[in-house]
């Protein structure tokens, strides 16, 4: 509210993404107000311990400014300039945002702004909350049911636990205090949907796992010879049943190959059977003869 906008009452639009968002500085300010206001302090602590907890969080999470008072109940001041340990990113929507038109009608604007200055109700009727005023409706856009990605990161890996604690506190601050304008009227409050949240988190985790697997695979392939790559790819890019069938074909190629190539194939087959948990405990009838063939080639390679 109050930002430059064609309809006068604007909202924060991301300068490159073109979507409504919450600036990282606003997120940081909200959490700082939550912390300094003592909204979620441990009830088992006494007043002194609570003040120390607020002080510790304030300095660690948000930093210090030399000479600035940190406690309204005392005269304690920061002794140095120091950046906070946490980084607060812009909260951006993770799916298309639904915008709706809304309206507010301030009936008693003069009363709210100048009610304390009334000296004579007969000569200043415009300042009185009465039915004869002509309120002007104010239209504005509102965001409805948006899902935001809220991110807090530590500047140093060793402070990850602090970032996680700050994020937990931030979630509560968004639920109880809200962000943005008109929070007293119900705007800007987080409606946490745990099931959907877990689904989103699982998607992120799956993407991270897939990314790590891709990196690991590329790193492994870079260290293999062309023959080893052929064996590895043929056994890793199909389902287990197909891979076991192909492994049988590689057993024949292994025994027909020159000693050096036979060793390379054998090592890849060993890695495959270990991956499917059949190297140490193979079935006697089906798998043990295959494992023994690989072990024989590996034993010969050691002798040579």
N, C-alpha and C positions, 0 to 999 in steps of 0.2 A: 504494500500500500504506500502511496505517496511517491512512487518512482515514475520517471518520465514514461508516458504511454499515450497512444492516441485517444483513449477514453479517460484519461487523467488518473485513473486509479489502476496502476499497473502491478505486476508481480515480477519476480526475479526470473529473467529468461537467460539461459546459458548462452554466452556470446559466440560459441562455435557449434554447439549441438542444437540450439534453437528450441530447447525444451525448458519447462519450469524446473527449478532446482533450488536446493538450499546450499548457500555458499559455505565453504569449509570454515571461514571465519565466524559465521553465524552458529555453526555446529559447535565450534570451540567455545564461543561465548555462552551458549546455552548450558553446556556442561560445566563451565566455570561458575555460572550462577547457581547451578544445582549443587556443586561442591561447596562453594562459599556460603550458601544459604543453609547448609547442614540438613538437606532434605532427606538424606538416607544414611544418617550416622548410626553407628552401633549403639543400641540402647544400653548395652552392658558396660559402656565406658563412662567415666565421670567427665565433668565439664573440661577439665584440663586435658585429658586424653583426647577428647573430641576436637579440641582446638588444635592439638598437635597433629591429629589425623588430617584435618583440613589443611593445615600448613604444609604437611608433607606432600599431600596430593597436589596442592596448588603449585608448589615449587617444581615437583617432578613432571607433572603433566603439562603445565602452562608456562613455566619459566619464571624468571625474576627480573625486576627492574630495580636497580640499586636506589635505595632511599624510599621506595614505595612501601606504605603500610600494608600489612597483610592481614591484620586482625582488628576488627572494629571495636573489640573489647579491650584492646591494649595499645601500646605504642610500639610494638615490634615492627621492624622494617627489614626489607631485603638488604643483604650486605654486598650483593654483587649483581652484575648483569649476566643473565644466563638463559639460553633458549630452553624451551620445554623438551622433554624426552619424546613427546608424541607428535605425530603429524595428522592433522585433520583434513580429510579430502572432501571436495564438494559431494553432496548427496545428490545423485542423479537417478532418474527413473530408469528401470530396466525393461520396460515395455511401454507401448503407446499410452499417452496420458489422456484422460477424459476431462475436458473443460466444460463447465456449466456456467450459465449466466446467473448472477445473484444480485440482490439489491438490499440496500440499507437506507433507512429513512430517519435521520436524526431530528426528532420532533422539537427538542429543546436545546438547540445549539448554543444560543446565547446564555441560557441558564447554566449549561455545563462549563462554558468558558468564562462567564462574567457574573455568575450567581453570587459570588462572595463580595462583589463590588456594588450591590444594590444599595442605594441610599434613600430612594423614594420610589415606591412601587407605582405611584400615580404618574410620575414623569418618565419612568423606565419600564413600561409594560413589556417591552420586547425581551427583557431579561427574566421574566416570570414564566415558570412552566405552566402554560395554559392552553386551552383548546382553540383559541383564536389564531394561533400561529399557522403559517402556511409552510410546512416542511417540504423540502426539495428532495425527492428520491435520488439516490446515488447508485448507479449501476456499476457492477464490476464483474470480472471473471474469477472463477474459483476452480481449483483442482479437486477432482473427486476420485476417490479410490485409486490413488497412484501407488505403485510399488517402487520404493527407492533403495538403491544400494548405498548403505552408510558404511564408510571405511575409516578406521583409526589404525594407524601403523606406528611402530616404534622406530626411532631413528637408529637404534642399535638392536641387534638380534637379542641381546641379553635382557632387553626390557620388554620382550613380547608379553610377559605376564601382566605388566602394567597396562599395555595396550588392550589386552582382553578385559581387564578389570574396568578400564575406562569405558570400553564399548558397552559392557553390562550396565554401568551407571548411566550412560548416554541413552540407552533404550528406555530406562525408567524415566529419565528426564523428558524424553519425547512423549512418553505416555501421560505423565502427570502435568508437566508445564506446557508442553507443546512448542512448536517453532513457527516463526513468522507472525503475521498480524492477526488480530481479532481472536486470540487464543481464548479469551474469556467467554466468547460466544461459541466456542467449540471447534474453531478452525485449528488446523495445524497439529492435531494430536495423533499420535501413533496408535493405530488399531492393530495390535500384533496378532497375526494368524500363524500359530506355531506349526501347523501341519504344512502349510504352503512354504513357510520359512525353511523347514527341514528339507523339503523337496528341492528348493533353490540351492541350499547349501550342498546337498548331495550332488546336484548337477555340477556345481563348481568343483567339488572334490573329484568327481569322475573326469572332468576336463583336465584337472591337474595331474591325475594318475595317467591319463592317456598321453598327456604332454611329456611326462617323465618317461613313460615307456618308449615313446618315439625318440626322445633324446638318447636314452640308453641303447636303443636298437641301432641308431645311427653311429653312436660311439663304438659299439661292438663291431659293426660291419666295417668301420674304417680300419680295424686292426686285423681283419681276416683276409686271407688270400682269395682269389677268384673261386677256387674249388670249394673252400670252406664257406664262402658266401652262398654258393649254389646249394650246398647241403642245408645250411641254416635256414635260408629262405623257403626252400621246398618243405621243410618240416614245421615252420612257424606261421605260414600264411594260409594254413588250412585247418580244419577241425582235427581233433585228436585221432579219430578213427582213420581219416585219410592219411594223417601224418604217420601213423603206425604202419600203414600199408606201404607208404613211400619209403619208410625206414628199412623195410624188408628189401626193397630194391637197392638201396644204398649198401646194404650188407653184401650183396653179390658184387657190386662195383668195388667195394672196399677190398674184398679178397682177390679181385682180379687186377687191382692197381699195383703200381710200383710201391715199394716200401714207404717212401716219404709221403706219397699221396694217400696211401692206405692209412697211415697214422693220422693224417689230417681228417679224413672221413671218420675214423674211429673216435677221435676226440669230440667231433660234433655229435655223433650218435650217443656217446656217453652223456654229453650235456642234455640231449633230448630225453633220454631215458631217466635221467635224474630229475628233470623238470616234471615228468609225468609220474614220478615216484615209483618207478619200476626197476631202477638200477640195483638197489640193495635188497628189495623184496620181490623179485620177479615170480610169476606163476611158473611152476615146474614144467608143465607140459608145453605152454605157449611161448612164454617170454624168456625162460632161463636159457634155452639153446641159443637164442639171439644175443643175449647178454654175454654168454660164454664166447661167442664168435668175436665180439668186440674186444673183450678182455684178452683174447689170444693175440690179436693184432697189436694191442697196446703193449703186451708182454714182449712180443718179438721186437717191437720198436725200441724198448728199453735195452734189450740184449744187443741189438745192432748199434 
